[in-house]
Amino acid sequence: MITAAGLIGLGALPAYFLHRLLTVFKVMRYGLKAEAECVEVQVSSGREDTSYHHVFEFDAADGRRIRFSEDVSQGIQRGYRTVAHYHPANPERTATIASREDLAPILLPAFGLLVTGSLWIAFLPAAFS
């Protein structure tokens, strides 16, 4: 039997991934652009793999210096310059470097949505039995 808290948690993950995916698509199409630079690469090693977490900075149209993190291709090093897309009302939460050259910011939430959405659909009947 799945508890109510488990069902809510299971439902929150696909919602998060869907929201992030739609945000990335929206800012790529309608958002503002700015030149961004990778200012930090954080490497963490697990038992079986190594993950890379990238931190980027750019100057928003209103003059603020925006810092955001995104999981992208592991070949990106500190100093790498690219284009950031963002919504001017909330650049900290909407910024992305997703592009045709780097699909990771699109593929990661899409994969997360696929996996968690599938789990949600699989376990939904069990919650009501």
C-alpha positions as CSV (number, residue, x, y, z in Angstrom):
1,M,0.0,0.0,0.0
2,I,1.4,3.4,-1.0
3,T,1.0,6.1,1.7
4,A,-0.5,9.6,0.9
5,A,3.0,11.2,1.4
6,G,4.5,8.7,-1.1
7,L,1.8,9.4,-3.6
8,I,2.3,13.2,-3.3
9,G,6.1,12.8,-3.6
10,L,5.7,10.5,-6.6
11,G,3.5,13.1,-8.2
12,A,5.7,16.0,-7.4
13,L,8.7,14.7,-9.3
14,P,7.1,14.4,-12.7
15,A,5.5,17.9,-12.1
16,Y,9.0,19.3,-11.4
17,F,10.6,17.8,-14.5
18,L,7.7,18.9,-16.7
19,H,7.9,22.4,-15.3
20,R,11.6,22.6,-15.9
21,L,11.3,21.2,-19.5
22,L,8.6,23.7,-20.4
23,T,10.6,26.6,-18.9
24,V,13.6,25.7,-20.9
25,F,11.6,25.5,-24.1
26,K,9.8,28.8,-23.3
27,V,13.0,30.8,-22.6
28,M,14.8,29.3,-25.6
29,R,12.0,30.6,-27.9
30,Y,10.9,33.8,-26.2
31,G,13.5,34.7,-23.6
32,L,16.3,37.2,-23.7
33,K,19.9,36.1,-24.5
34,A,23.2,37.0,-22.9
35,E,26.7,35.8,-23.1
36,A,27.4,33.5,-20.2
37,E,30.7,32.1,-18.8
38,C,31.3,28.9,-16.9
39,V,32.9,30.1,-13.7
40,E,33.0,26.8,-11.8
41,V,33.0,23.1,-12.4
42,Q,32.2,20.9,-9.4
43,V,33.2,17.3,-9.7
44,S,31.8,14.7,-7.5
45,S,32.7,11.0,-7.6
46,G,30.5,8.2,-6.6
47,R,31.2,4.5,-6.3
48,E,30.5,3.9,-10.0
49,D,30.5,7.3,-11.7
50,T,31.6,10.9,-11.7
51,S,29.2,13.8,-12.1
52,Y,29.9,17.3,-13.3
53,H,28.0,20.3,-12.0
54,H,28.6,23.6,-13.9
55,V,28.1,27.1,-12.6
56,F,27.6,29.9,-15.1
57,E,27.4,33.7,-14.8
58,F,26.0,36.4,-17.1
59,D,24.9,40.0,-17.0
60,A,21.1,40.3,-17.3
61,A,19.5,43.2,-19.3
62,D,18.8,45.1,-16.1
63,G,22.5,45.0,-15.1
64,R,22.4,42.3,-12.4
65,R,25.0,39.6,-12.4
66,I,23.2,36.3,-12.5
67,R,24.7,33.1,-11.3
68,F,23.1,29.8,-12.1
69,S,24.0,26.1,-12.2
70,E,23.1,23.5,-14.8
71,D,24.1,20.0,-15.5
72,V,25.5,20.0,-19.0
73,S,28.1,18.1,-21.2
74,Q,31.1,17.1,-19.1
75,G,33.5,18.5,-21.7
76,I,32.7,22.1,-20.6
77,Q,35.6,23.7,-18.6
78,R,35.9,26.8,-16.5
79,G,36.1,29.8,-18.9
80,Y,33.9,28.3,-21.5
81,R,31.6,31.0,-23.1
82,T,28.2,30.3,-24.5
83,V,24.7,31.9,-24.8
84,A,22.3,31.9,-21.9
85,H,18.6,32.2,-22.4
86,Y,16.5,33.6,-19.6
87,H,13.2,35.2,-18.7
88,P,13.9,38.8,-17.6
89,A,11.3,38.6,-14.7
90,N,13.1,35.7,-13.0
91,P,16.6,35.0,-14.6
92,E,17.9,33.1,-11.6
93,R,15.3,30.4,-11.9
94,T,14.9,30.3,-15.7
95,A,18.4,30.6,-17.1
96,T,19.7,27.8,-19.3
97,I,22.4,27.2,-21.8
98,A,20.3,24.7,-23.7
99,S,21.0,24.8,-27.4
100,R,21.4,22.5,-30.4
101,E,25.1,22.1,-29.4
102,D,24.2,21.1,-25.8
103,L,21.0,19.2,-25.4
104,A,21.7,18.0,-21.8
105,P,19.5,20.7,-20.2
106,I,16.6,19.4,-22.3
107,L,17.4,15.7,-22.2
108,L,17.9,15.5,-18.4
109,P,14.4,16.8,-17.4
110,A,12.8,14.9,-20.4
111,F,14.4,11.7,-19.1
112,G,13.4,12.5,-15.5
113,L,9.8,13.1,-16.7
114,L,9.7,9.9,-18.6
115,V,11.0,7.8,-15.7
116,T,9.0,9.4,-12.9
117,G,5.9,9.8,-15.0
118,S,6.1,6.1,-15.8
119,L,6.5,5.2,-12.1
120,W,3.5,7.4,-11.3
121,I,1.3,5.7,-13.8
122,A,2.5,2.3,-12.8
123,F,1.8,2.9,-9.1
124,L,-1.3,4.9,-9.3
125,P,-3.7,1.9,-9.5
126,A,-2.0,0.4,-6.4
127,A,-2.7,3.6,-4.5
128,F,-6.4,3.2,-4.9
129,S,-6.7,-0.6,-4.3
